[in-house]
């Protein structure tokens, strides 16, 4: 398991960081990103490879989320560790203060790490499946439940019982959006589909041929034998604690990125190699430019 003391000893120089990134990006040997040739030489003064076949010059960070960064890789590595070990997330302001960089740099840095996390493979969920919806966006008082929900952002969630989590920022909660999310994330070996009493779930389960059990929260029915939605609700609760404690002004535009970060971390919470696993995704994920992020 990676800790700050271990990180400071193991990756104290740019060369140390480049070495591990090179092994993660090219586990079978360095390959030219342009022509895929393996014959090349190392230019020490520029810290770049030169391809013998096409003369393309590149480094281990070329074409990745590290592309064109002006930050030392040691700073990147500290930022990655802070994000993956913060159970409820860490704000760009906190990263700014901890690493001694500007807010703009910290914000962009965090989003590039989230972008890499979002590229992780998401195997289909099976077995006992829970699905629910929630709304985020602050408190709306004295306007009724329907009006309050209309002013918030809907988030759909699926969790395999004792397994992986999926979260999705939806434009609206309709039968169509719920069905699409379910089809995109659930496999063919679902044992039972657990939800609350929202009528749309019953119709979707019938349409997809799923065994369906619902609990009726409106009448105080929260757990009935094996039927409950406590697992997905606990994931929602963790995300909302992050909203209250870390991400105070999260925009709807970037909500999905934060959901991806929380999902990535949650699904790997027992992985002792979470830090290295995150680096692996960062050297295989495509470039995220500042212009694209802020478009």
KAQUI-V88698 format. One record per residue. N is the residue number from 0. RES is the residue in one letter. OMEGA is omega in degrees with one decimal (999 if undefined). D_CENTER is the distance of its C-alpha to the mean C-alpha in whole Angstrom. Layout:
# KAQUI-V88698
<<N:RES:OMEGA:D_CENTER> <N:RES:OMEGA:D_CENTER>>
This chain:
# KAQUI-V88698
<<0:X:-177.7:20> <1:X:174.9:19> <2:X:179.7:21> <3:X:176.8:22> <4:X:178.4:25> <5:X:179.1:25> <6:X:-177.2:22> <7:X:178.1:25> <8:X:-172.0:28> <9:X:-176.1:26> <10:X:-176.4:24> <11:X:-178.7:27> <12:X:177.4:28> <13:X:-180.0:26> <14:X:177.7:28> <15:X:-179.1:26> <16:X:-179.1:23> <17:X:-179.7:24> <18:X:-179.8:25> <19:X:178.4:22> <20:X:178.3:20> <21:X:178.7:23> <22:X:-179.0:23> <23:X:-177.9:19> <24:X:-177.3:20> <25:X:-177.3:23> <26:X:-179.9:24> <27:X:179.7:27> <28:X:-176.6:28> <29:X:-179.4:28> <30:X:179.2:28> <31:X:179.9:29> <32:X:-175.8:26> <33:X:-174.7:28> <34:X:177.0:31> <35:X:177.7:29> <36:X:-177.9:32> <37:X:-178.0:32> <38:X:-177.6:35> <39:X:176.4:35> <40:X:-174.9:36> <41:X:176.6:34> <42:X:-173.0:35> <43:X:-175.7:35> <44:X:-178.3:36> <45:X:-177.2:33> <46:X:-178.1:31> <47:X:170.8:30> <48:X:172.6:31> <49:X:-177.7:34> <50:X:179.4:34> <51:X:-175.8:38> <52:X:-173.9:37> <53:X:178.4:36> <54:X:178.7:36> <55:X:177.2:33> <56:X:-176.7:31> <57:X:175.1:28> <58:X:-179.0:26> <59:X:-178.9:23> <60:X:-178.7:21> <61:X:177.3:22> <62:X:178.5:20> <63:X:178.2:17> <64:X:175.6:15> <65:X:-170.1:17> <66:X:176.5:20> <67:X:178.5:23> <68:X:175.4:21> <69:X:178.6:24> <70:X:172.6:22> <71:X:178.8:24> <72:X:176.8:21> <73:X:176.9:22> <74:X:175.7:20> <75:X:-176.2:17> <76:X:177.3:17> <77:X:178.6:18> <78:X:178.9:15> <79:X:-179.2:13> <80:X:179.4:14> <81:X:-178.3:14> <82:X:-175.3:11> <83:X:-179.1:10> <84:X:177.9:13> <85:X:-172.4:13> <86:X:-179.3:13> <87:X:178.5:13> <88:X:178.5:11> <89:X:-177.1:13> <90:X:175.9:15> <91:X:177.5:16> <92:X:178.9:19> <93:X:176.4:19> <94:X:177.9:18> <95:X:-177.5:21> <96:X:-176.1:23> <97:X:-175.9:22> <98:X:178.9:22> <99:X:177.5:25> <100:X:178.0:23> <101:X:179.2:23> <102:X:180.0:21> <103:X:178.7:21> <104:X:-179.3:20> <105:X:-179.0:17> <106:X:179.8:16> <107:X:178.7:15> <108:X:-179.6:14> <109:X:-178.9:11> <110:X:177.5:10> <111:X:175.4:11> <112:X:177.4:9> <113:X:178.8:6> <114:X:177.7:7> <115:X:178.2:8> <116:X:-177.5:5> <117:X:-178.9:5> <118:X:-177.5:8> <119:X:178.1:8> <120:X:-179.3:11> <121:X:179.7:11> <122:X:-179.6:14> <123:X:-179.3:16> <124:X:-179.4:17> <125:X:178.7:20> <126:X:178.3:23> <127:X:-172.9:23> <128:X:172.7:20> <129:X:177.8:20> <130:X:-179.2:19> <131:X:177.7:19> <132:X:176.2:18> <133:X:-177.8:18> <134:X:179.9:19> <135:X:179.1:17> <136:X:177.5:19> <137:X:-177.2:22> <138:X:174.1:25> <139:X:-172.1:28> <140:X:169.5:31> <141:X:-178.6:34> <142:X:179.2:33> <143:X:-176.0:33> <144:X:-176.8:30> <145:X:-179.8:30> <146:X:179.7:30> <147:X:179.8:27> <148:X:-179.2:25> <149:X:-179.1:26> <150:X:179.2:25> <151:X:-179.9:21> <152:X:179.5:18> <153:X:176.1:18> <154:X:177.5:14> <155:X:-179.4:15> <156:X:172.5:14> <157:X:174.2:15> <158:X:172.1:15> <159:X:-177.2:17> <160:X:-176.0:19> <161:X:-177.6:19> <162:X:-172.9:16> <163:X:-177.1:12> <164:X:171.1:11> <165:X:176.8:10> <166:X:-174.3:9> <167:X:175.2:11> <168:X:-177.2:13> <169:X:175.3:16> <170:X:179.1:19> <171:X:178.7:21> <172:X:178.9:22> <173:X:177.2:24> <174:X:-178.4:25> <175:X:-178.6:24> <176:X:178.2:21> <177:X:-179.5:20> <178:X:-179.9:22> <179:X:-179.8:20> <180:X:179.8:17> <181:X:-179.9:18> <182:X:-176.4:20> <183:X:-171.9:17> <184:X:-175.6:15> <185:X:-178.2:18> <186:X:-175.1:21> <187:X:-175.5:24> <188:X:178.4:25> <189:X:179.7:24> <190:X:179.2:27> <191:X:-175.1:26> <192:X:-176.7:24> <193:X:177.8:24> <194:X:169.2:24> <195:X:-171.8:26> <196:X:179.6:29> <197:X:-173.8:27> <198:X:-177.4:30> <199:X:-177.7:27> <200:X:-178.7:26> <201:X:179.5:29> <202:X:179.5:30> <203:X:179.6:27> <204:X:178.5:28> <205:X:-178.5:31> <206:X:-177.6:30> <207:X:178.4:28> <208:X:-178.4:30> <209:X:170.7:28> <210:X:-170.1:30> <211:X:173.0:29> <212:X:-177.0:29> <213:X:172.1:29> <214:X:-175.3:29> <215:X:-178.1:31> <216:X:-177.1:29> <217:X:179.8:32> <218:X:177.5:35> <219:X:179.6:33> <220:X:-176.5:32> <221:X:179.2:29> <222:X:177.7:30> <223:X:-174.8:32> <224:X:-179.8:32> <225:X:-176.3:29> <226:X:173.8:28> <227:X:176.0:26> <228:X:-176.6:22> <229:X:-176.6:22> <230:X:-179.9:19> <231:X:178.6:16> <232:X:177.2:18> <233:X:176.3:17> <234:X:174.7:13> <235:X:-178.3:14> <236:X:178.8:17> <237:X:179.4:14> <238:X:-179.4:12> <239:X:173.8:15> <240:X:174.4:16> <241:X:178.1:14> <242:X:-178.4:15> <243:X:-172.6:19> <244:X:-174.7:18> <245:X:-173.1:16> <246:X:-170.8:15> <247:X:-176.3:18> <248:X:-177.5:18> <249:X:-178.1:15> <250:X:178.2:16> <251:X:-178.6:16> <252:X:-175.1:15> <253:X:-177.4:12> <254:X:-178.2:11> <255:X:179.1:8> <256:X:178.9:7> <257:X:175.7:7> <258:X:178.5:6> <259:X:178.2:3> <260:X:-178.3:3> <261:X:179.6:5> <262:X:-179.8:5> <263:X:-177.7:4> <264:X:-178.1:7> <265:X:-177.0:9> <266:X:-178.9:9> <267:X:-173.5:11> <268:X:178.9:12> <269:X:-178.0:16> <270:X:-179.5:15> <271:X:-179.7:17> <272:X:-176.5:16> <273:X:-178.6:13> <274:X:-179.5:14> <275:X:177.8:15> <276:X:178.2:13> <277:X:176.4:10> <278:X:179.2:13> <279:X:178.1:14> <280:X:-177.7:11> <281:X:178.2:12> <282:X:175.7:16> <283:X:178.2:15> <284:X:179.2:13> <285:X:-180.0:15> <286:X:170.7:16> <287:X:-178.9:15> <288:X:178.3:18> <289:X:179.2:19> <290:X:179.3:21> <291:X:-179.3:18> <292:X:-174.5:16> <293:X:-178.3:19> <294:X:999:20>>
